[in-house]
Amino acid sequence: MTGRSTTSTAMLLLLALTSAASAQIAPADRPVMVRIAPGHGEIGSLPAETTAAHATPDYAGREQPLLAIHIDHAYEIGRTEVTRGQFAAFVKATGWKPDGGCSSLVDGPTNKWASDPDRDWAHPGFAQTDRHPVVCVDLADAQAYAAWLSRETGAHYRLPSGAEWEYAARAGVKGPVWWHRPADICRSANVADVSRAKAHNNGVVDPEKFAACDDGFVYTAPVASFRPNRLGLYDMIGNVWEWTLDCLNPSQAGAPVDGSARTSGDCASHIDRGASWTNSPRFVRLAARHADLVGARNTVLGFRLVRELD
């Protein structure tokens, strides 16, 4: 699930900042934000969790060791993922034209993915409305949107660090998820389920690949369609993976514990969080960390923003 970006991030951001005159942003085009108070928490998982989830060693390693963190700054994070409609407003205002096509699932039973040059955020290959999360956006696309929104509003928007994302997603929860019963997964998250098994696996609900419940969606769902976490944040698990500022590292050893982004390691790839509509139960966890090349555009990857507070 990788893509490509043929223009440097710096030039893309410059184009986004200079290609359009300042204009008032409609309220619907601004992400609704939720304030996150400073505090202590934990990020990552213990080996017992990844063993129970049948996580592969590389995925398990990214989550461990479990770290205690202290975030000393308040910040705001998007109540939902950035929507297709919100991203469309940015494209209309700036003339932004993502390049490189978009990777999508072409064969469900074999989990085969392929890039299609005719697919993009406006044409992902399945039906969406403006209330669905935007997909087929790479790291530069997400950062350009944040830069434009910052310029237009006078606030400072950016992608979250991995620690900020997980601290908000957990909202004090120390287990794998914030719901209590396995049957609640389809009330709380849009993940690989019975609907997707019917569409992409000949109806076979393999428990290693699909939740044994039906959330009603094969692909993305409109944001805020499922139960929120304790802080009123929607789709922190499921719907689409979300870009963060963190570079890829094989473990959490040496990671910042103050909430700042991890900007060392393999920065050709960034960590994304939260699982998606394609993901099996092993990924449906607050600690799960996926990684994509910074130029990746695919139909399971979007973003939500943080707004810094003075």
Protein Blocks (a to p, Z undefined) as FASTA:
>chain_A
ZZddfbdfklmmmmmmmmpccddddfklpccdddddeddddedddfklmmmnopafklmm
mmpccdddddfbdcdddfbdcdfklmmmmmmmnopacehiaaddfbfklopacddfkbcf
klnopacdfkbccehiafklmmmmmmmmmmmnopacddddfklmmmmmnnopabfblbfb
fklmmmmoccddfklmmmmngopacfklpccbdehiabdcdehkbccdfkopahkgghia
cddfbdcdfbfghiafehpacfedjfkbccdehiafkbcfklmcfkbccdddfkbccfkb
ccddddddZZ
